[in-house]
């Protein structure tokens, strides 16, 4: 197991607010999927992923991206819970 220095954790904590400012989520309708409700995940105002409901539950699709993305886990967890509450389940006929 790798030992992580205290300076590393201080840097992470100091940058946390800046990292959070870069992430947003927008609930909206997908015109390419019968206007079903989806959640677009944005990083610095660019679409980087989408959360949508499927027959197997919620899916997160990350779009190809050239830079390394560091996603705040607490924010993503809360977003997934909100998506689970708001996106209607898909029923098979």
N, C-alpha and C positions, 0 to 999 in steps of 0.2 A: 504494500500500500504506500502510496506517495504522500509525503508530509507536505502540507501546504503552509506557507509562511503567514504570519499575522499581517504583514504588509499587503499580501494578496487580498485578504478578507477586508482590510481597510479600504483598499482601492475599489473592490466590488461594492461595498456599502456606499462609498462616496459617489460612485457612478450610477447607483440605483435610480435616483430621481431622473437623471438624464436618460437612462434606458427606458424608463416608464413613459417619458414624454414622446418617445419615438413610436409607440404602439397604440393602435386604435382598433376598434371593431365596429362594424356597421351592420345592423340587421336590415335586410332588404329582400326584394323579390328577384328571382333569377329568370330573366326573360328567355333564356335558353333551356329552361327546365319547367315549362308550364307555369311559370311565375311562382314556383314554390318558394317558401321563406328559407333564406340562407343567411349565414353570417360571414361577411368578408373581413378578413384580418389584414390590416394595413400596417406597414412599417415605413416610417417617414413618408406618409401619404401615397405609398404604392401598394397595390394588391399583392400580397405574398402568399395568401392561403384562403381557403373557403371551408366553412363547416356546413355540412348539409346532412339531412336525414335520409337514410336508406332503409331497405328492408332488414338490414343487419344492425340498425341503430345509427348513431352519429358517426360520420366520417369526416376526417380532416384531410384535405388535399393541399399539399404545399406545392406552389408553383416553382419552376426552376429559378434559381437566384444566384447571381455571381458572387455575392459576398456572404460571409458567415453571419448568420442571424443568431443572436442570443435572446431567447424568449424568457421573460420573467415568469417562472412557474406558477407563482401564486395568482398572477393576473390571468394566465391561461387556464388554470384550474377553475377559477371563478367564471370565466367566460364559457367554458364547457358546461358548467352546471346551469348557467343561464340559458344557453342554447338548448340543453336537454329539456328545460322547462317550457321554452317558447316555441321550439320547432315541433310541429305536429308529427306524430308517428305515422309511418307509412304502413298501410294495410294492404295485404295482397288479396285480390278478389277470390 
